[in-house]
Amino acid sequence: MNGADITVAKQLALVIDLNVCVGCHACVTSCKQWNTSGAAGPLADLNAYGANPTGTFFNRVQTYEAGSFPDTQTVHFPKSCLHCEDPPCVPVCPTGASYKRKQDGIVLVDYDKCIGCKYCSWACPYGARELDEERQVMTKCTLCVDRIYDELLPPEDRKPACVKACPTGARLFGDVLDPQSEVSVAIRERGGYPLMPEWETRPANQYLPRRITCCRGHRQPEGIGMNPAWSVIFFTTLAGAAQGMVVTLALSKLAGVPLGAGFVAGVLLIALGMLLASLAASTLHLGHPERAWRAVLMWRTSWLSREVIVLPAFIAAVALWWWMVRSGQGSSRWLMIACIALAALLWLCTAMIYACLRFIQEWAHGLTLVNYVLIGLASGCTLLAALAVWRHEGAYLLALAPWALGLTLAAWATRSLALQRNAGLKPKSTLQSATGIRHPLLRQHSMGMSAGAFNTREFMHGMGLGLLQRVRWVLHGLGFALPALLVGVGLVSGAHFLLPLAVLVQVPGLLAERWFFFAQARHPQNLYYQVVA
């Protein structure tokens, strides 16, 4: 269920007055204390006195400077989960661990269901979710749900810890759907605003504007790209090539190409090994791989959940095909059609995991799906041609090599189009829309922490532009250009040994391509961490 599909009885939220926040961090420390000792805790602090300390915080106070010397103002900017009316983190969760409560609109995480896949953090443009490094589950602000309903506390204390601790009254708490509540009156009379309205998540938390001269917006540097996870890189690359190989083999058999049973069984066995290896790699990205079975539960809304269902089904279909060939029963026409359909569905699910995240503009377009399909077909077809050389299937090789060449060139063309498109993107979010501080000269001085955090590790790879450019050349050269050249020369000259060489060259190129796919993606939450970016 999408957050937008939920009708809430009331919507509890915070309203933060940027005019009176003095940046004392009382809200941060009180939040940490209450939640560490309460139902949401403990919140991990790791290596606190070491070289690279890190910790989990639900609330942070960042500091910005508006203007230029000597006409400057310091603005302290508290930020936590905004409890959106249409929370993008909810529908993408594959286990249902992330949910929005009907009774009060609070967005929470069920730690017992969370598998630590981090997908909800990718879907949140505000960087409001953090991975607890000790428990390996995603955490976030709960609006102190264990406190605000505690009847053992006096009524005046049934407020979030940050609200109670604020010495200047900069934080208001209440029901924003009640027009007579303190928060609704403040929003209405003082021009309260949501963060990043361009993404239409309708945050419940709102801010009261700082009294700064309103000027035209100024785009700040959008930070650097996401930190690629090698487990996901290996998973998508291996699975895509295996899908391409199985689809090409199935289409060949359906077209009546005569192939020996031993060759077909060998190809299917290799594909099975690649699929199982990719499945194993995918679990390395999870905080709790033992709970991975829960990821099938939210198939109605989560593309990740759909992928978790389709991948084992595809593996099972390939295994059944291998068993039938191995046992002398031959290749079933309907089973081969099923393998093709499941492979196509798996490509769709995998690509849509990224393309559905509309906040990440580098992924949210149709070429993402096209590239996953064509790169998978190209790599799988080239690998199958190399196996035909190895097993001396000369006639099949001559029929297959032109397709391997054509698919590689097609994949190169569409990937180049995507790269060209992404290079010209202008980020929709600015530092002004992310904070609501309407000044053209806005700089961050503090990102609300004195050490590392999940947000700065997951969404920032820390590599220079020079390395990115070199990786881009590697993906073009080794991923597409050189393999296409080797396949073409081998086809024309009869030097068939060049096709296995093309596979060996293509492997690092495709890994570079997938690394760049993640590294180029600029998450809007990086606007809140300009000091790092």
Protein Blocks (a to p, Z undefined) as FASTA:
>chain_A
ZZklpccfbdcdddddfklmgolommmmmmmmmmmmmmmlccddehklmmbdcdddfbdc
ddddedjdfbdcddddddddehiablfklmmpmnlmaccdfklopacddfklpgolommm
mmpmnlpaccdfklopacddehlmmlmmmmkbcfklmccfklmmmmnlpaccddfklmkb
mklmmmmmnopacehklnonopabdcddddddddddddddebjaddddfklmmmmmmmmm
mmmmmmmmmmmmmnopacdfklmmmmmmmmmmmmmmmmmmmmmmpfblmlmmmmmmmmmm
mmklmmmmmmmmmmmmmmmmmmmmmnonopafklmmmmmmmmmmmmmmmmmmmmmmmmlm
mlmcfklmmmmmmmmmmmmmmmmmmmmmmnopaklmmmmmmmmmmmmmmmmmmmmmmmmm
mmmpccfbdfklmnopacfbdcdfbgoiabdcfklmmmogoiafklmmmmmmmmmmmmmm
mmmmmmmmmmmnopamlmmmmmmmmmmmmmmmmmmmmmmpccfklmmmmmmZZ
